[in-house]
Amino acid sequence: QKRRRGRLPPGPPRIPILGNLHQAPKDAPWRTFDQWIQKYGPLVSADFGGTTVILVGDFATARDLLGKRANIYSSRPRMVMAGELTCKGQHIMLRPFDETFLLHQRLEASVLSPRASACYTPVQDMESKVLLKNLLSTNEFPKQYERFAASIVYVLVYGFRIETGDEWQLLTAHEVLKNFTYAGQVGAWIVDALPVLNYLPGFLATWKKQAEQWYQIEANLHMVNMKEALERSSWNWSKDFKNAKQAEGLTDVDISWDLGILCDAGVETTNVTLQIFTLACLAYPEFIPKAQQELDSIVGYNRLPTFEDLEHLPYIQAVVEENFRWRHIAPAGIPHATTREDYYKGYWIPKGSTIMPVFYSMCKDEKLFDSPFEFRPERWTDKTQLSNFGYGRRVCPGRFIARNSVSIAIARLLWAFNIRQAKKGGEKVVVHEDIFTTGFVSAPKPVEVVFEPRSEQHKNVIEKEFGSVDKNVANMLDDIRKRQIAVGLHPRA
Ligand code: HEM
């Protein structure tokens, strides 16, 4: 036990040695975290087997600590099985906050800036047209959303499209995600609690063999993807990273992991965000006619909404904003860690604490939002956005790309379809915790939905725009490269 140097934030009573470990929730941790936050206040401390865990339950506290004191709060908790053994320290999301992390962040920054992200809209334009066209013949929306999300990042990172969603690269990425989730499970691996056990020889430390197998699958995927990307004729992020100044001292394996993780990070997140939107359509359909009225008056019936239209569509923007607030894809938060001790409002926050911004509690704060469980885009008229993409030096670097993908998809889905429950005349879906999956990224469980074109005219426009959009990736990437140069950026390849 560390020597205490002040009063910790309040929290549930602890027992000797374990602290609160016996109460640590395995599934849907945000439910237990929220109960503690409601009871003890927006800053809660708990002890999970010797690690201090600080829960942050409102936006103001999260901004004060994770945002304004980012120099202290921007590391990640140590994850021996998932981070050190399964990924050999190469997963950017799990890197501790140090010089190496900053080097990798700088390597990525130039392709992820707001200006660079604005150059990628031709890909999002094309893939959202394909999304609409596919939804004319299937209602299997989670698979279609995944294809849409994946194809955008695979085009940018590697220069090829995900056309069906059954490509081996995406299927292997599913396997990698499954292994990573298992490796990251709290309480599943003794070596996470006692890292010293790693010094045991392999035949005693059986988890090392498992981690090595998982590492090989993931490393092979990233390496093959990068190699193939480097051989393609057009510009892509793989070529751009390879030529970057920051990459000079890095190995190909290092670079391939940075690319691979960027790709993975863009798929499930965007997919689940759109699934949440679809759930909102079933649970709070009252907002749909308002959104469609705005689309009809600004865009009309003869063409799809475009990126240029978005700034004239304040209600659609409010729908996007409310979607991010209404249900966060990672309700328990994504953990940060402190690199030195700190004091806040009289409380001591030890060095090495795990800090959880509990988005679930933050987004339903009644002081900020009336009837927080209701999906009400109106609350966003003339208001600034929240920090759903995280904080400080670990804020989501893909947020500009993500926002563009989600905004164009939502605008076009609402323009094109009546989105409703399969059962005609069915009741509105009632939203409660049991309809969400309980893992780290929490998605609505499957529900049958119909995507019905709003009219024959809408259907014809979808077919026509799908037919005329250029789907040649090489042309598109060359065009994107030119767009970057035109706005004063310097592609590195
Ligand atoms: C709607 C889609 C998305 C959502 C809701 C989302 C949300 C988040 C959140 C909450 C974090 C954690 C931030 C923190 O710890 O404070 C994060 C991290 C991250 N995101 Fe996203 N993200 C999305 C899409 C993307 C895309 C498209 C990319 C890449 C092109 C991306 C790349 C990353 C990476 C690399 C990290 C780790 C950053 C670090 O540890 O320094 N994300 N994202």
Boltz pocket constraint, residues with backbone or C-beta under 6 A from the ligand:
constraints:
  - pocket:
      binder: B
      contacts: [[A, 92], [A, 93], [A, 94], [A, 153], [A, 261], [A, 262], [A, 263], [A, 265], [A, 266], [A, 267], [A, 269], [A, 270], [A, 273], [A, 329], [A, 330], [A, 334], [A, 335], [A, 336], [A, 388], [A, 389], [A, 390], [A, 391], [A, 392], [A, 393], [A, 394], [A, 395], [A, 396], [A, 397], [A, 398], [A, 399], [A, 401], [A, 402], [A, 403], [A, 406]]
      max_distance: 6.0
